Amino acid sequence: MNDECALAQDDAPSPEPRGCLFALSQPPLMLFLAVIGLLLLLGAVHDLYIL
């Protein structure tokens, strides 16, 4: 076994655990959710005030 590979794997820091809200902190997801929310809001306003 190559000792350099073993040292590289042992010295590698473990990935930090991410919380459940990590995905919500991503800008593309928040933009997508904002667009969906806006469409729902426009549909509700249309149903309440225009129809």
PDB file of N, CA, C, O and CB in Angstrom:
ATOM      1  N   MET A   1       0.847  -1.189   0.000  1.00  0.00           N
ATOM      2  CA  MET A   1       0.000   0.000   0.000  1.00  0.00           C
ATOM      3  C   MET A   1       0.878   1.233   0.000  1.00  0.00           C
ATOM      4  O   MET A   1       1.936   1.250   0.628  1.00  0.00           O
ATOM      5  CB  MET A   1      -0.956   0.009   1.217  1.00  0.00           C
ATOM      6  N   ASN A   2       0.445   2.252  -0.696  1.00  0.00           N
ATOM      7  CA  ASN A   2       1.200   3.486  -0.785  1.00  0.00           C
ATOM      8  C   ASN A   2       0.934   4.323   0.461  1.00  0.00           C
ATOM      9  O   ASN A   2      -0.217   4.603   0.796  1.00  0.00           O
ATOM     10  CB  ASN A   2       0.833   4.268  -2.069  1.00  0.00           C
ATOM     11  N   ASP A   3       2.026   4.729   1.159  1.00  0.00           N
ATOM     12  CA  ASP A   3       1.869   5.481   2.406  1.00  0.00           C
ATOM     13  C   ASP A   3       1.330   6.887   2.165  1.00  0.00           C
ATOM     14  O   ASP A   3       0.623   7.422   3.019  1.00  0.00           O
ATOM     15  CB  ASP A   3       3.199   5.561   3.137  1.00  0.00           C
ATOM     16  N   GLU A   4       1.647   7.499   1.024  1.00  0.00           N
ATOM     17  CA  GLU A   4       1.165   8.844   0.754  1.00  0.00           C
ATOM     18  C   GLU A   4      -0.361   8.875   0.649  1.00  0.00           C
ATOM     19  O   GLU A   4      -1.001   9.808   1.133  1.00  0.00           O
ATOM     20  CB  GLU A   4       1.793   9.380  -0.532  1.00  0.00           C
ATOM     21  N   CYS A   5      -0.929   7.869   0.026  1.00  0.00           N
ATOM     22  CA  CYS A   5      -2.391   7.813  -0.093  1.00  0.00           C
ATOM     23  C   CYS A   5      -3.030   7.647   1.277  1.00  0.00           C
ATOM     24  O   CYS A   5      -4.059   8.261   1.562  1.00  0.00           O
ATOM     25  CB  CYS A   5      -2.820   6.660  -1.023  1.00  0.00           C
ATOM     26  N   ALA A   6      -2.433   6.829   2.118  1.00  0.00           N
ATOM     27  CA  ALA A   6      -2.999   6.600   3.447  1.00  0.00           C
ATOM     28  C   ALA A   6      -2.938   7.876   4.280  1.00  0.00           C
ATOM     29  O   ALA A   6      -3.882   8.179   5.009  1.00  0.00           O
ATOM     30  CB  ALA A   6      -2.252   5.458   4.165  1.00  0.00           C
ATOM     31  N   LEU A   7      -1.846   8.624   4.182  1.00  0.00           N
ATOM     32  CA  LEU A   7      -1.734   9.866   4.942  1.00  0.00           C
ATOM     33  C   LEU A   7      -2.712  10.913   4.419  1.00  0.00           C
ATOM     34  O   LEU A   7      -3.303  11.663   5.196  1.00  0.00           O
ATOM     35  CB  LEU A   7      -0.300  10.404   4.881  1.00  0.00           C
ATOM     36  N   ALA A   8      -2.876  10.958   3.114  1.00  0.00           N
ATOM     37  CA  ALA A   8      -3.776  11.952   2.549  1.00  0.00           C
ATOM     38  C   ALA A   8      -5.215  11.700   2.997  1.00  0.00           C
ATOM     39  O   ALA A   8      -5.966  12.644   3.243  1.00  0.00           O
ATOM     40  CB  ALA A   8      -3.686  11.943   1.021  1.00  0.00           C
ATOM     41  N   GLN A   9      -5.596  10.428   3.103  1.00  0.00           N
ATOM     42  CA  GLN A   9      -6.952  10.128   3.534  1.00  0.00           C
ATOM     43  C   GLN A   9      -7.123  10.380   5.030  1.00  0.00           C
ATOM     44  O   GLN A   9      -8.188  10.816   5.467  1.00  0.00           O
ATOM     45  CB  GLN A   9      -7.305   8.681   3.198  1.00  0.00           C
ATOM     46  N   ASP A  10      -6.090  10.110   5.813  1.00  0.00           N
ATOM     47  CA  ASP A  10      -6.197  10.309   7.260  1.00  0.00           C
ATOM     48  C   ASP A  10      -6.208  11.793   7.618  1.00  0.00           C
ATOM     49  O   ASP A  10      -6.902  12.203   8.549  1.00  0.00           O
ATOM     50  CB  ASP A  10      -5.043   9.607   7.979  1.00  0.00           C
ATOM     51  N   ASP A  11      -5.438  12.603   6.880  1.00  0.00           N
ATOM     52  CA  ASP A  11      -5.335  14.018   7.201  1.00  0.00           C
ATOM     53  C   ASP A  11      -6.499  14.840   6.646  1.00  0.00           C
ATOM     54  O   ASP A  11      -6.674  15.998   7.027  1.00  0.00           O
ATOM     55  CB  ASP A  11      -4.036  14.562   6.673  1.00  0.00           C
ATOM     56  N   ALA A  12      -7.282  14.261   5.763  1.00  0.00           N
ATOM     57  CA  ALA A  12      -8.378  15.015   5.158  1.00  0.00           C
ATOM     58  C   ALA A  12      -9.420  15.342   6.228  1.00  0.00           C
ATOM     59  O   ALA A  12      -9.856  14.450   6.956  1.00  0.00           O
ATOM     60  CB  ALA A  12      -9.021  14.216   3.987  1.00  0.00           C
ATOM     61  N   PRO A  13      -9.823  16.607   6.330  1.00  0.00           N
ATOM     62  CA  PRO A  13     -10.844  16.955   7.328  1.00  0.00           C
ATOM     63  C   PRO A  13     -12.192  16.354   6.951  1.00  0.00           C
ATOM     64  O   PRO A  13     -12.549  16.269   5.776  1.00  0.00           O
ATOM     65  CB  PRO A  13     -10.968  18.486   7.467  1.00  0.00           C
ATOM     66  N   SER A  14     -12.910  15.950   7.951  1.00  0.00           N
ATOM     67  CA  SER A  14     -14.229  15.376   7.693  1.00  0.00           C
ATOM     68  C   SER A  14     -15.174  16.501   7.266  1.00  0.00           C
ATOM     69  O   SER A  14     -15.069  17.619   7.772  1.00  0.00           O
ATOM     70  CB  SER A  14     -14.778  14.627   8.958  1.00  0.00           C
ATOM     71  N   PRO A  15     -16.085  16.220   6.349  1.00  0.00           N
ATOM     72  CA  PRO A  15     -17.018  17.275   5.920  1.00  0.00           C
ATOM     73  C   PRO A  15     -17.905  17.703   7.078  1.00  0.00           C
ATOM     74  O   PRO A  15     -18.330  16.887   7.895  1.00  0.00           O
ATOM     75  CB  PRO A  15     -17.888  16.792   4.737  1.00  0.00           C
ATOM     76  N   GLU A  16     -18.175  19.006   7.128  1.00  0.00           N
ATOM     77  CA  GLU A  16     -18.987  19.529   8.220  1.00  0.00           C
ATOM     78  C   GLU A  16     -20.433  19.093   8.032  1.00  0.00           C
ATOM     79  O   GLU A  16     -20.935  19.104   6.908  1.00  0.00           O
ATOM     80  CB  GLU A  16     -18.886  21.070   8.294  1.00  0.00           C
ATOM     81  N   PRO A  17     -21.099  18.715   9.092  1.00  0.00           N
ATOM     82  CA  PRO A  17     -22.514  18.366   8.955  1.00  0.00           C
ATOM     83  C   PRO A  17     -23.340  19.611   8.629  1.00  0.00           C
ATOM     84  O   PRO A  17     -23.128  20.684   9.193  1.00  0.00           O
ATOM     85  CB  PRO A  17     -23.038  17.697  10.248  1.00  0.00           C
ATOM     86  N   ARG A  18     -24.261  19.443   7.728  1.00  0.00           N
ATOM     87  CA  ARG A  18     -25.080  20.571   7.302  1.00  0.00           C
ATOM     88  C   ARG A  18     -26.477  20.396   7.868  1.00  0.00           C
ATOM     89  O   ARG A  18     -27.008  19.287   7.915  1.00  0.00           O
ATOM     90  CB  ARG A  18     -25.119  20.689   5.752  1.00  0.00           C
ATOM     91  N   GLY A  19     -27.057  21.490   8.292  1.00  0.00           N
ATOM     92  CA  GLY A  19     -28.389  21.445   8.874  1.00  0.00           C
ATOM     93  C   GLY A  19     -29.467  21.269   7.810  1.00  0.00           C
ATOM     94  O   GLY A  19     -29.192  21.297   6.611  1.00  0.00           O
ATOM     95  N   CYS A  20     -30.671  21.091   8.267  1.00  0.00           N
ATOM     96  CA  CYS A  20     -31.804  20.878   7.360  1.00  0.00           C
ATOM     97  C   CYS A  20     -32.102  22.118   6.532  1.00  0.00           C
ATOM     98  O   CYS A  20     -32.665  22.012   5.443  1.00  0.00           O
ATOM     99  CB  CYS A  20     -33.044  20.475   8.149  1.00  0.00           C
ATOM    100  N   LEU A  21     -31.732  23.295   7.033  1.00  0.00           N
ATOM    101  CA  LEU A  21     -32.040  24.534   6.316  1.00  0.00           C
ATOM    102  C   LEU A  21     -30.929  24.947   5.363  1.00  0.00           C
ATOM    103  O   LEU A  21     -30.968  26.049   4.817  1.00  0.00           O
ATOM    104  CB  LEU A  21     -32.300  25.649   7.300  1.00  0.00           C
ATOM    105  N   PHE A  22     -29.931  24.076   5.152  1.00  0.00           N
ATOM    106  CA  PHE A  22     -28.829  24.434   4.257  1.00  0.00           C
ATOM    107  C   PHE A  22     -29.343  24.680   2.837  1.00  0.00           C
ATOM    108  O   PHE A  22     -28.895  25.615   2.174  1.00  0.00           O
ATOM    109  CB  PHE A  22     -27.757  23.324   4.250  1.00  0.00           C
ATOM    110  N   ALA A  23     -30.274  23.853   2.364  1.00  0.00           N
ATOM    111  CA  ALA A  23     -30.776  23.997   0.997  1.00  0.00           C
ATOM    112  C   ALA A  23     -31.509  25.319   0.823  1.00  0.00           C
ATOM    113  O   ALA A  23     -31.466  25.909  -0.257  1.00  0.00           O
ATOM    114  CB  ALA A  23     -31.703  22.831   0.639  1.00  0.00           C
ATOM    115  N   LEU A  24     -32.179  25.791   1.862  1.00  0.00           N
ATOM    116  CA  LEU A  24     -32.928  27.042   1.745  1.00  0.00           C
ATOM    117  C   LEU A  24     -32.018  28.258   1.702  1.00  0.00           C
ATOM    118  O   LEU A  24     -32.465  29.356   1.372  1.00  0.00           O
ATOM    119  CB  LEU A  24     -33.896  27.176   2.896  1.00  0.00           C
ATOM    120  N   SER A  25     -30.745  28.072   2.032  1.00  0.00           N
ATOM    121  CA  SER A  25     -29.828  29.206   1.990  1.00  0.00           C
ATOM    122  C   SER A  25     -29.208  29.380   0.600  1.00  0.00           C
ATOM    123  O   SER A  25     -28.402  30.285   0.387  1.00  0.00           O
ATOM    124  CB  SER A  25     -28.728  29.029   3.035  1.00  0.00           C
ATOM    125  N   GLN A  26     -29.583  28.519  -0.334  1.00  0.00           N
ATOM    126  CA  GLN A  26     -29.030  28.603  -1.676  1.00  0.00           C
ATOM    127  C   GLN A  26     -29.862  29.571  -2.514  1.00  0.00           C
ATOM    128  O   GLN A  26     -31.081  29.416  -2.581  1.00  0.00           O
ATOM    129  CB  GLN A  26     -28.982  27.206  -2.339  1.00  0.00           C
ATOM    130  N   PRO A  27     -29.242  30.568  -3.156  1.00  0.00           N
ATOM    131  CA  PRO A  27     -29.992  31.572  -3.912  1.00  0.00           C
ATOM    132  C   PRO A  27     -30.877  31.010  -5.026  1.00  0.00           C
ATOM    133  O   PRO A  27     -32.007  31.479  -5.163  1.00  0.00           O
ATOM    134  CB  PRO A  27     -29.039  32.543  -4.503  1.00  0.00           C
ATOM    135  N   PRO A  28     -30.436  30.028  -5.837  1.00  0.00           N
ATOM    136  CA  PRO A  28     -31.335  29.554  -6.908  1.00  0.00           C
ATOM    137  C   PRO A  28     -32.624  28.947  -6.363  1.00  0.00           C
ATOM    138  O   PRO A  28     -33.692  29.150  -6.940  1.00  0.00           O
ATOM    139  CB  PRO A  28     -30.619  28.522  -7.773  1.00  0.00           C
ATOM    140  N   LEU A  29     -32.540  28.214  -5.270  1.00  0.00           N
ATOM    141  CA  LEU A  29     -33.747  27.626  -4.695  1.00  0.00           C
ATOM    142  C   LEU A  29     -34.670  28.706  -4.159  1.00  0.00           C
ATOM    143  O   LEU A  29     -35.886  28.624  -4.331  1.00  0.00           O
ATOM    144  CB  LEU A  29     -33.389  26.640  -3.584  1.00  0.00           C
ATOM    145  N   MET A  30     -34.107  29.716  -3.512  1.00  0.00           N
ATOM    146  CA  MET A  30     -34.943  30.781  -2.965  1.00  0.00           C
ATOM    147  C   MET A  30     -35.604  31.574  -4.092  1.00  0.00           C
ATOM    148  O   MET A  30     -36.755  31.989  -3.955  1.00  0.00           O
ATOM    149  CB  MET A  30     -34.108  31.718  -2.070  1.00  0.00           C
ATOM    150  N   LEU A  31     -34.901  31.789  -5.199  1.00  0.00           N
ATOM    151  CA  LEU A  31     -35.519  32.481  -6.339  1.00  0.00           C
ATOM    152  C   LEU A  31     -36.663  31.655  -6.915  1.00  0.00           C
ATOM    153  O   LEU A  31     -37.721  32.193  -7.242  1.00  0.00           O
ATOM    154  CB  LEU A  31     -34.470  32.769  -7.434  1.00  0.00           C
ATOM    155  N   PHE A  32     -36.451  30.358  -7.036  1.00  0.00           N
ATOM    156  CA  PHE A  32     -37.496  29.468  -7.541  1.00  0.00           C
ATOM    157  C   PHE A  32     -38.709  29.492  -6.623  1.00  0.00           C
ATOM    158  O   PHE A  32     -39.839  29.596  -7.100  1.00  0.00           O
ATOM    159  CB  PHE A  32     -36.964  28.033  -7.681  1.00  0.00           C
ATOM    160  N   LEU A  33     -38.496  29.398  -5.318  1.00  0.00           N
ATOM    161  CA  LEU A  33     -39.607  29.414  -4.369  1.00  0.00           C
ATOM    162  C   LEU A  33     -40.317  30.770  -4.376  1.00  0.00           C
ATOM    163  O   LEU A  33     -41.535  30.835  -4.204  1.00  0.00           O
ATOM    164  CB  LEU A  33     -39.105  29.086  -2.955  1.00  0.00           C
ATOM    165  N   ALA A  34     -39.562  31.847  -4.573  1.00  0.00           N
ATOM    166  CA  ALA A  34     -40.177  33.173  -4.639  1.00  0.00           C
ATOM    167  C   ALA A  34     -41.073  33.288  -5.875  1.00  0.00           C
ATOM    168  O   ALA A  34     -42.158  33.864  -5.796  1.00  0.00           O
ATOM    169  CB  ALA A  34     -39.090  34.272  -4.659  1.00  0.00           C
ATOM    170  N   VAL A  35     -40.637  32.754  -7.002  1.00  0.00           N
ATOM    171  CA  VAL A  35     -41.451  32.801  -8.221  1.00  0.00           C
ATOM    172  C   VAL A  35     -42.717  31.979  -8.036  1.00  0.00           C
ATOM    173  O   VAL A  35     -43.798  32.419  -8.428  1.00  0.00           O
ATOM    174  CB  VAL A  35     -40.651  32.286  -9.439  1.00  0.00           C
ATOM    175  N   ILE A  36     -42.605  30.795  -7.448  1.00  0.00           N
ATOM    176  CA  ILE A  36     -43.774  29.953  -7.210  1.00  0.00           C
ATOM    177  C   ILE A  36     -44.745  30.660  -6.258  1.00  0.00           C
ATOM    178  O   ILE A  36     -45.956  30.651  -6.480  1.00  0.00           O
ATOM    179  CB  ILE A  36     -43.347  28.579  -6.630  1.00  0.00           C
ATOM    180  N   GLY A  37     -44.202  31.274  -5.195  1.00  0.00           N
ATOM    181  CA  GLY A  37     -45.045  31.997  -4.256  1.00  0.00           C
ATOM    182  C   GLY A  37     -45.745  33.174  -4.918  1.00  0.00           C
ATOM    183  O   GLY A  37     -46.911  33.448  -4.633  1.00  0.00           O
ATOM    184  N   LEU A  38     -45.035  33.871  -5.802  1.00  0.00           N
ATOM    185  CA  LEU A  38     -45.639  35.001  -6.515  1.00  0.00           C
ATOM    186  C   LEU A  38     -46.776  34.533  -7.426  1.00  0.00           C
ATOM    187  O   LEU A  38     -47.819  35.181  -7.514  1.00  0.00           O
ATOM    188  CB  LEU A  38     -44.574  35.743  -7.340  1.00  0.00           C
ATOM    189  N   LEU A  39     -46.562  33.409  -8.096  1.00  0.00           N
ATOM    190  CA  LEU A  39     -47.625  32.874  -8.952  1.00  0.00           C
ATOM    191  C   LEU A  39     -48.848  32.474  -8.132  1.00  0.00           C
ATOM    192  O   LEU A  39     -49.981  32.713  -8.551  1.00  0.00           O
ATOM    193  CB  LEU A  39     -47.111  31.667  -9.746  1.00  0.00           C
ATOM    194  N   LEU A  40     -48.628  31.873  -6.975  1.00  0.00           N
ATOM    195  CA  LEU A  40     -49.748  31.517  -6.103  1.00  0.00           C
ATOM    196  C   LEU A  40     -50.477  32.774  -5.617  1.00  0.00           C
ATOM    197  O   LEU A  40     -51.707  32.808  -5.568  1.00  0.00           O
ATOM    198  CB  LEU A  40     -49.252  30.689  -4.899  1.00  0.00           C
ATOM    199  N   LEU A  41     -49.711  33.797  -5.262  1.00  0.00           N
ATOM    200  CA  LEU A  41     -50.308  35.042  -4.805  1.00  0.00           C
ATOM    201  C   LEU A  41     -51.122  35.698  -5.920  1.00  0.00           C
ATOM    202  O   LEU A  41     -52.236  36.162  -5.681  1.00  0.00           O
ATOM    203  CB  LEU A  41     -49.225  35.999  -4.305  1.00  0.00           C
ATOM    204  N   LEU A  42     -50.576  35.739  -7.130  1.00  0.00           N
ATOM    205  CA  LEU A  42     -51.310  36.320  -8.252  1.00  0.00           C
ATOM    206  C   LEU A  42     -52.582  35.532  -8.541  1.00  0.00           C
ATOM    207  O   LEU A  42     -53.616  36.126  -8.847  1.00  0.00           O
ATOM    208  CB  LEU A  42     -50.424  36.369  -9.501  1.00  0.00           C
ATOM    209  N   GLY A  43     -52.526  34.218  -8.451  1.00  0.00           N
ATOM    210  CA  GLY A  43     -53.713  33.406  -8.660  1.00  0.00           C
ATOM    211  C   GLY A  43     -54.764  33.677  -7.600  1.00  0.00           C
ATOM    212  O   GLY A  43     -55.954  33.745  -7.910  1.00  0.00           O
ATOM    213  N   ALA A  44     -54.338  33.834  -6.346  1.00  0.00           N
ATOM    214  CA  ALA A  44     -55.290  34.118  -5.268  1.00  0.00           C
ATOM    215  C   ALA A  44     -55.913  35.491  -5.440  1.00  0.00           C
ATOM    216  O   ALA A  44     -57.119  35.647  -5.246  1.00  0.00           O
ATOM    217  CB  ALA A  44     -54.603  34.024  -3.904  1.00  0.00           C
ATOM    218  N   VAL A  45     -55.120  36.486  -5.798  1.00  0.00           N
ATOM    219  CA  VAL A  45     -55.648  37.847  -6.000  1.00  0.00           C
ATOM    220  C   VAL A  45     -56.614  37.843  -7.188  1.00  0.00           C
ATOM    221  O   VAL A  45     -57.661  38.489  -7.140  1.00  0.00           O
ATOM    222  CB  VAL A  45     -54.483  38.874  -6.240  1.00  0.00           C
ATOM    223  N   HIS A  46     -56.271  37.132  -8.228  1.00  0.00           N
ATOM    224  CA  HIS A  46     -57.146  37.056  -9.389  1.00  0.00           C
ATOM    225  C   HIS A  46     -58.489  36.430  -9.008  1.00  0.00           C
ATOM    226  O   HIS A  46     -59.544  36.925  -9.402  1.00  0.00           O
ATOM    227  CB  HIS A  46     -56.477  36.249 -10.515  1.00  0.00           C
ATOM    228  N   ASP A  47     -58.442  35.339  -8.240  1.00  0.00           N
ATOM    229  CA  ASP A  47     -59.684  34.667  -7.832  1.00  0.00           C
ATOM    230  C   ASP A  47     -60.519  35.555  -6.924  1.00  0.00           C
ATOM    231  O   ASP A  47     -61.745  35.578  -7.037  1.00  0.00           O
ATOM    232  CB  ASP A  47     -59.371  33.347  -7.122  1.00  0.00           C
ATOM    233  N   LEU A  48     -59.874  36.282  -6.029  1.00  0.00           N
ATOM    234  CA  LEU A  48     -60.631  37.059  -5.040  1.00  0.00           C
ATOM    235  C   LEU A  48     -61.214  38.340  -5.607  1.00  0.00           C
ATOM    236  O   LEU A  48     -62.342  38.712  -5.286  1.00  0.00           O
ATOM    237  CB  LEU A  48     -59.751  37.394  -3.870  1.00  0.00           C
ATOM    238  N   TYR A  49     -60.441  39.017  -6.454  1.00  0.00           N
ATOM    239  CA  TYR A  49     -60.836  40.370  -6.836  1.00  0.00           C
ATOM    240  C   TYR A  49     -61.317  40.506  -8.281  1.00  0.00           C
ATOM    241  O   TYR A  49     -62.093  41.412  -8.584  1.00  0.00           O
ATOM    242  CB  TYR A  49     -59.691  41.291  -6.619  1.00  0.00           C
ATOM    243  N   ILE A  50     -60.880  39.643  -9.157  1.00  0.00           N
ATOM    244  CA  ILE A  50     -61.214  39.814 -10.566  1.00  0.00           C
ATOM    245  C   ILE A  50     -62.370  38.903 -10.962  1.00  0.00           C
ATOM    246  O   ILE A  50     -63.249  39.320 -11.717  1.00  0.00           O
ATOM    247  CB  ILE A  50     -59.991  39.531 -11.445  1.00  0.00           C
ATOM    248  N   LEU A  51     -62.386  37.683 -10.472  1.00  0.00           N
ATOM    249  CA  LEU A  51     -63.483  36.756 -10.839  1.00  0.00           C
ATOM    250  C   LEU A  51     -64.730  37.045 -10.033  1.00  0.00           C
ATOM    251  O   LEU A  51     -65.746  36.371 -10.205  1.00  0.00           O
ATOM    252  CB  LEU A  51     -63.059  35.292 -10.625  1.00  0.00           C
TER     253      LEU A  51
END
